[in-house]
Amino acid sequence: MIEPSEKAQRIISDMQAFIRDEIIPLEKRENLQWGEAHPRAILADVWKRSCELGFYNVMLPENLGGAGLSVVDLCAVKEAAILTGSMLAPHVLGELSGPPRVGHLFKVASEVQVEKFLQPVCRAEKAVCFALTEAEAGSDASAIKTSARLEGDHYVLNGAKRYISGAPYADIAVLLAVTGPGQGAAGISAFFIDLKGSGVTIDADYQVMSGAGSHGNIELVDVRVPVQNRIGEEGAGFKLAMGRITLNRLLHCPTMLGMAGLALNLSIDYARTRTQFGKPIAMFQAVNHMIADMATELLAARSMMYATAALNDAGGDIRTQAPMCKLYASEAAFRIVDRAVQVHGGAGLIRGNPVEWMFRATRMMRILTGTSEIQRNTIAKGILMPG
């Protein structure tokens, strides 16, 4: 297995200690539960403390205050965070509302935008979400209907976004809207939107499978947005949003495999300590074969992910391999967690048990950030029509 660099190993060790000594005790003190909404004030404290210690920005390049890690190292750090078993681990790395969401925008954002939007996110002063999906624009992202009509030195935005991760606690949205009707992807532009502004409403009165408080809809009614909030040129929004899709597909894998690895670890511990018929259930072949299959699939998925990450770091083309990783990792992670629930028996069915939550969360991963079917389309195209 490809190993992370010494720098990444130090970061992982320090991060694990922070989560063990501060974050997990915080979760217990505040009686936080898997799959339940976490108070924004608590999240903000985690963001701020993580930022002080350097973990919140660690995934950024060095010139932006990050660690300048390779993709292999990024995968290792993300996976290690989830393996701690902390429900707030993604927030430590700013994964859901912080610097990883906007790091690539520094290349195209104006000085005003950097100062007004990006730097506050990196200082953990503001939270950000990415708003693309609509009722009729899921896999077909270029079919969005939210409009942005230019009136003088402002755009007037109308429309609705739905299922936006991080929306309930975000201050800012990077939002895509149509500025050139009838032009398809070439008529889509990106904007920084103040979610506290007039005409903006966040509706988070629903739960996705993974629980409450993490997703919401954004409604815009005659929202006036200064031209200076447009990101890049008019019509460049869709290209900007899709520009990192290949790498992003790969970088979702360590989160999924971190959950799979955590489920495996919890299952091993449970099988060794749970006694039935006078002996640990790990002694029963039906149980230890499930654990053997879990470990085998996890090794295969991790090997694929790290090999692809190393290829990317070496300058290789991963346009076909990245969706392969996302496809296999998401489906293998679900199978692994499904077996973890089986190993845990009745205990694995109870809300509050991490394997029960991971069962729901990994099922979502086969749809989020590109469905398995979309990944297969991309893979087939790369094999049958390369170049």
C-alpha positions, 0 to 999 in steps of 0.5 A: 500500500502506498504510504503518506509522506512524513509531513502527512503522518505528522499532521495525522498524528497531531490531528488524531490527538486533537480529536481525541483530546478535545473534539470527542470530549466535546461531543460527549459533553454536549451529548451530540448524536449521530445523524442529529443536527448539531448547534451552529455555535458548537460547529463554529467553535470547532471551526475556529479551534481547528483553524487556530491549530492549522487543521482547518486550512491544511488541505490548501496549497502552501501559498494559501496557508495550507500544508501543500499536500499531495493528493495521496497525502490528502486522501490519507489525512481525510481517511484518518479523520473519519477513522477517529470515530468522531462525528465532527471529524469532517468539520475539523478539516473544513470539509462541509463549509470551509476552505476545501470548498473554495480553495480553487476559487483563489485563482479566479476571484478578484482581490475584493472577492478574496478579501470579502468572501474567501479570506473570512472562510479561511479564517473560520469567520464565515461558512460557505456552501456550493449551490448548483442542484435544482429540482430539474437539474441533478445529474443534468447540471447544465439544466438549471433554471435559476436566473440572473438578469443584469440591471445596471451594476447589479444582477437580479436573481430568482429561482431555487436550489435544493438539497444543498449540503451545508446550507443550514449553517452557511453564511455565503453560497457559491451559486450558479445561475443562468445569465445567458438563456438558451446558451446551455452551459455557456450561459451559466455564471457563478456568484458569491451570494450573501445568504443573510441578504434580502430575498434569500430564504433557507428552508431546512425543514426536512431530513436527508437519510444521513440526518437533520441539519446538514442540507437545505433549500435556498430560495431567491426572490428578486435578490440583488447581487452586485456585479462585483460578486460574479466569479470570473467572466459571465458564462464561465460558471459551469466550466468553473464548477466542473473544472475540478470534478475529476479530482473531486470524485477521487477526493470523496473516496477517503471519506467513504472508505474512512467510514468503511474502515471505521465500520470494520474496526467497530465490527471487529471490536464488537465480534470479539466482545459480544458473547452468544452460546458461551463464546465470542461471536467472532468464533462463529464462521458466519461472522468471521467470514463477513469480517474477512469479506469486509477487510478484503473489499476495503483493501481493494478499494483503498488500493485503487484509491491510493494508486489513482492518487499516486498516478495523479501526483505523477502527472498522469491522466485519471479521467477514467480512473477517478470515476472508477474509484468513486463508483467502486468506493461508494458501492464497496463502502455500502456493502462493508457497512451493511455487513457491519450492521449484520455483525452488530445485530439488533444493536446495529439497528438503533439510532445513535449507533455509528454503524446505523448512521453509516449505513444511511450515510454510505447509501447516500454516497452512491447518489451524491457528487455523481450517481453510480450510473453517471460514473459508469457513463464516464468510465465507458466513455473513457474506455470506448472513446478515449482522448 
